[in-house]
């Protein structure tokens, strides 16, 4: 009996994953073993973020060849700042997609949040912090309402959020009735944060070093914990090299941005929230529940997971981040009006999550999908603008990229199934 247990936790570990990470990658010895394990994952259809990173590089190369201004530090600084509001909304979409649901009203929620902020701050004269909290809280309340209706009455999230898209757009117009557009003071902290607040060069390098050090320490700690539990863990060499690569690549990127205005605080906020969400999804019990419910809701229910609470949490997270995205959008433009949150905001947020690698079928995705996906969409928008092409081309190209991303996900899903990886 002892021998069987030993074998099960040793030589057979590469065929029996114990968590969402591929066991073969974590047990790989050295860089060569890790590379072979990653190649095996790709062959089995577990593509991760490889397609979107490859697509992002291809888009950058093509647009740079068509217009040398595209990869200039000045344009990249603006591109990153413009990505944040919709990227924040996309981060919430990732969470709700993980549980196999959808929220079509994020654009309207962001618009309502922006209108609430502007009315309270400018029209009613409330302090900026009070207006900010009220605007974000409006999204939280909407998420609670969605969760209650979905779990209590079983109405599909598609229908609930479609009704919300119309209803909250109407509420936004009602809030702004007789006003139309409200300009935020340029000397306010909100506008300054979204437009003019940049990190000192030295601080940007400190943050990069802190991220690399944090990745190193958490990687080593994770490996020790797994070995202590009798599981395989990533080699020290792999963890160190990975952290050094992050330090070098991120440091070079920040150095290049610092030749212009540098790294905006709003970008730092977005990246920080992505990292926090990544931690929640990969290291907490709630994150495990999200993937479990999205993978097989009935199995999750039978395993004792409070499925209703998981659904409510997903809707609340999505709507709250949508409201925060609306606040940042209004601050970035220094105005809120009846068209805020309308247009292509909804579609771009959902497209960013899907293009970034989040599955529409639920149960697969990562917080970095929002970051990578919105960079793809914003790169297309920025590049086509530099080429003096109108929005019609942007819509067509983005639609083609979205269709390609969903197609890749469908093919990869079939490949994983054929390889017994689910």
Secondary structure, DSSP 8 states (H G I E B T S, - for coil): -HHHHHHHHTGGGGGS--SSS-HHHHH--HHHHHHHHHHHHHHTT--TTHHHHHHHHHHHHHHHHH-TTTTSHHHHHHHHHHHHHHHHHHHHHHHHHHTT---TTHHHHHHHHHHHHHIIIIIS---HHHHHHHHHHHHHHHHHHHHHHHHHH---HHHHHHHHHHHHHHHHHHHTTTT-EEE--TTSHHHHHHHT-B--HHHHHHHHHHHHHHHHHHHHHHHHHHHHTT-----HHHHHHHHHHHHHHHHHHHHHHTTTT--BHHHHHHHHHHHHHHHHHHHSHHHHHHHHHHH-HHHHHHTT--HHHHHHHHHHHHHHHHHHHHHHHHHHHTEEETTTT-TTHHHHHHHHHHHTT--TTSS---THHHHHHHHHHHHHHHHHHHTT--HHHHHHHHHHHHHHHHHHHHHHHHHHHHTT--
